Amino acid sequence: MIRSTVPAVRQDRFWAWLRQSVSPRLHDRDPGEFGMDSHNMSTGKVAAIIGLGVGAVAVLHGDPLDSEGSGYLTWRETGLRGVPARAAVCIIAGVSLLAAGWLYRLLFCPLELLRAPDDVGYIAEGGRSRARAANEVRRRRKTGELPPVYPNGWFRVLDSHLLERGEVRNVSVLGEQVAVFRGQDGEAYVVDAYCPHLGANLAVGGRVVGNCIECPFHGWQFRGNDGKCVKIPYAEKVPEFAKVRSWPSCEVNGQILIWFHCDGKDPHWTVPEQQEITNGEWVYRGRTEHFVNAHIQEIPENAADIAHLAHLHTPSFVSGVDLRYINSKTWEFLRHDWKVQWDPEPEPNQHCSQMLVKHAFTVFGLHLPLLDVHVVARQVGPGVVFLLFNHSFLGRGLIMHCVTPVEPLLQCVSHIMFYQSNVPPVVPKFILRTECIQFERDVMIWNNKKYISRPLLVKEDSAIQKHRRWFSQFYSENSPRLQYQRDTLDF
């Protein structure tokens, strides 16, 4: 039998390396850094490391296939001699496990595609980084005469599955920092992040005590439902005025949303519940997240801009997102065809509008009816859109399109996919990925355009003005506006 000649200290070093490679990545990262099932490095990479580890053990400890008198094959009998051959086997095993992990994620895991603010919508030329190109565009771009920057309505702050019981998150929304936490009663609460005592951030080091959030600085505890301070550890009495702002919130369709009104008024409407999600008929299949450097009104206005669909979104999804190349001759035999109609809803749902979309796909001019998709996009207020898919063969599902202002000209746009549980996950993931490609073309437009308050329109653009009149209901007299501070020289 072949014995390992590798010193014990070398084996110890290997195991130390393996522990160091896996453990920190599994436990040290923020649980929400990469989405629902990305608490750590990907399943495939972990599988590859374990496979390589098992193979390395075989190399270090000798010939696992050699058993004299047992009838098993040995390395020598199979033609695999020496450490290099065994290393090759280890590499093949690791690559196989990596491929298996990739295939598992493709077929069964939700799609999590989270873009950073500089990842999409900018052209980096002349050796510049994407971040530098984005900063230059933001600095030079003319914004135009803007409407108020924060309309009144419901806005998404977090996916429900990203907030466990007793957990707290720091979120930037509407130019504010808020602490989102889930109490021991299972309810989600949203309060201003800064403690009124000495300004500590409740979401950074703060902990959930019952249904309260405890300040990490001095231990003051604030109730989630109304923001009132209920305990000061070193004080005999809690002042009546000691409280933080508590935001009206709701949790529906797997999302935590908050209500904003510039005058502090109570919600005018509710976000409808999708029964198929509540009863489990439709299940979560992934989400995408993008940051758009534009005014919030620019994004839903696309629904009424029917003409842009034929020009910007007719090239196939395989043409990519870079506007300089989407009309390449290579892929012009694949086309998306769109028929769209947008209309506001009458009372009592005047805060809603609908866009009816009929999508067809053609190859060499031949219509493929199997790929026809009918979509009803219902917008509820300024920040939530329900895109309902209905396909004759691939079933039904929903994409929740949520737009949340982070800053006056920075919007976080999420697409959350729910689909029939009996449909293979690869189907809704493909739909979501295709939607993502088409959306990123719009992002490149929004990130570089100027808002025109009095646009030059033709008769065929009438729906755009109609949409602006409808959207204006979400602004009030006191709605915040973007004000520029200009240096002046007085002589």
ABEGO torsion letter per residue (X at the ends): XBBBABBAAAAAAAAAAAAAAAAAAAAABBAAAAEAABABBBAAAAAAAAAAAAAAAAAAAEBAABBBGAGBBBAAAAGBBEAAAAAAAAAAAAAAAAAAAAAAAAAABBBBBBBBAAABGBBBBGGBBAAAAAAAAAAABBAEBBBBABBBEBBBABBAAABBBGBBBBBBBGGBBBBBBBBAAGBBBBBBABBAAAGBBAABGBBBBEABBBBAAAGBBBBAAAGBBABBAABABBBAABBBBBBBBBBBGGBBBBBBBAAGBBBABBBBBBAAAAAGABBBAEBBBBBBBBBAAAAAAAAABAAAAAAAAABBAAAEABAAAAABAAAAABBBBBBBBBBBBBOAAAABBBBBBBBBBBBGGBBBAAABBBBBBBBBEAABBBBBBBBAAAEBBBBBBBBBBABAABBBBBBBBBBBAABBAAAAAAAAAAAAAAAAAAAAAAAABBBBABBBBBAAAAAAAAAAAAAAAABBAABBBBBBBBBBBBX
